[in-house]
């Protein structure tokens, strides 16, 4: 049985971004070992993925040279012990250290997936450092799998690696979307009731929803400001579903105060019941400044929830302005404000966009299709049928 090691920096990525992917590979004849830092999400990962093993490596999400060298040594020992056929990494830190250790341990097949470029929002020195790290990762990998065509184009434009190394699995995205889970017909009533109680909407509130980490790069500051300034603020609510990360990519104090104090803004800490919040919402707003292929747009599409999003390249791979979503220029608060007001008034048109997006998601991004495409890629490497 071939051995596959999958590595992410934190277990949250295994839980949310790669859900059921490792289990599928185990059920398809691979011996699977998942590697990440310690964290409470491991319990959910092992319950969800079932027939896999785990290993803890104390990765950090910041630049920590001494800790990083220690993690590199642990990975090298792990690979020498397990002798994997494939090492497949995700996220920048796990990618760099994982590919270095796999190269040193002479792992025969090394794959790195990238789902975004944090360096795009960094200052000059940090950007140069991160660009060098990305280039090193790709040089050591045998194959590089960007989850979006725009990321592939960025890699080629910056000459980070040769084109023959690059493949996009399926139609893009890291994991597709679970069309059984994100299905209005399969929602549990008790979770809908719980979500409604968390939001506490009045009878006529128009609900805007944002899903994901509450950080600057996700455009949360832009969204909060646009909502507060909008003409419809008293007839709507903004629901922010996600956790703050003030240590890595902090929101400014003004935005934090607005979230805490404004009567029409509701913060809900991260919940695994995203589908239920999408079902209750009138519009999903994704104002991100950078993204690979946005999972939340796939989820909104599967739930037939209308979408407002920024015009970053990752978003535009899935949606088109006034065809499948309402698109606004990234970072422009006034334009976002106008988009919120448009969605409030033009509800029929927004629902038409949502139905078009639903068809596109169902036809091209079913999670089962992506899993099968990835399995085919693994089998190709190992010359398995």
Buried (B, 14 or more C-beta within 10 A) or exposed (E): EBBBBBBBBBBBBBBBBBBBBBBBBBBBEBBBBBBBBEBEBBEBBBEBBEEBBBBEBEBEBEEBEEEBEBBBBBBBEBBEEBEBBBBBBBBBBBBBBBBBBBBBBEBEBBBBBBBBBBBBBBEEEEBEEBBEBBBBBBBBBBBBBBBBBBBBEBBBEEEBBEEEBBBBBBBBBBBBBBBEBBBEEEBEEEBBEEBBEBBEBEEEBBBBBBBBBBBBBBBBBBBBBBBBEBEBBEEBBBBBBBBBBEEEBBBEEEBBEBBEEBEBBBBBEBBEBBBBBBBBBBBBBBBBBBBBBBBBBBBBBBBBBBBBBBBBBBBBBBBEEBEBBBBBEBBBBEBBBBBBBBBBEBBEBBBBBBEBBBEBBBEBBBBEBBBBBBBEBBBEBEEBE
